[in-house]
Amino acid sequence: MDHRCDVNGTVLFLDERGPADGPPLLFVHGGPGNSCWDFMSAVGDELAARGIRVLGVDQRGVLRSDSLLEGAELTVNVLIDDFEALRRALGIDEWTILGHSAGGGYALDYALSHPDSVSGLILDCPCLDADATDRFRLPRAAALLQDVGKTSEAEKCVALAASPRRLTGGDRSWEVMQALGDRYLDLFVAGREGRARYERLIGRAPEDLDWAKGVSHLPLLHDMYRDRTPSLSSLSVPSVLLHGEGDLVAAPSVIEAYRAATGGDVVTIPDAGHFSYIEQPRAYVEAVAGFMNAPKRRAA
């Protein structure tokens, strides 16, 4: 069921599936500027069939939600305020938050600022420090660029990965990686089958979806370079980290920082990259439902 919800002076699009009395799960998309469309299309019904009340929201300014007002400020804190206002509007006492990619950072910030609203946190291939992500992913991008004969771009990737200072949004690392053209997607999926599954799903998207609205979230790219790993030790809600075996966004250093700080489980999904909910939906649903159904205890 689709809703349009008035929240904090804007209207958000909400895709709700599953029983109204089921444990609520809010999906927080990344991008910045993506949508909940792919997640809900891939696993929304399957999670709902497990008795979960699945809530997918297009963040303000994105896709089916209202466009940002001219001159309106957009920050991660604005998004967090929207999530909390949405929870209250829906009459939900507490919910599980599932944040994917950059949305993992937003979800972590929300859980830290509103712990009483959160029963559990699922970090899905989270980008909690884009400097670590870039240093992990850029060498892979360099190898692919060499494969397609773009030597100068490959050398730029190697140089960025070896930078003695922290990388920032100002380095615009994604631009040199996008020189891969059609092969840029290979940085996000595991092999030909993963790519085929991703392309089949995206090919089913309605033609009237205005994906270009996502550029309104480009200012949030700089926030992705804020290292959130030190804040993991302050997390008081039960949590789990999911990642595809071939994911290049949740760097090993970030995964180890999560494990050391929280003691939470890390679930690795084989034969998947950054979009394991598309590439391996059955294993993904099992992991999410397993976490939501498990007994939970908050940190002291």
Summary of the structure (lengths in Angstrom):
residues: 300
radius of gyration: 18.4
end to end distance: 38.0
largest distance: 56.1
contacts: 1010
relative contact order: 0.16
helix: 50%
strand: 16%
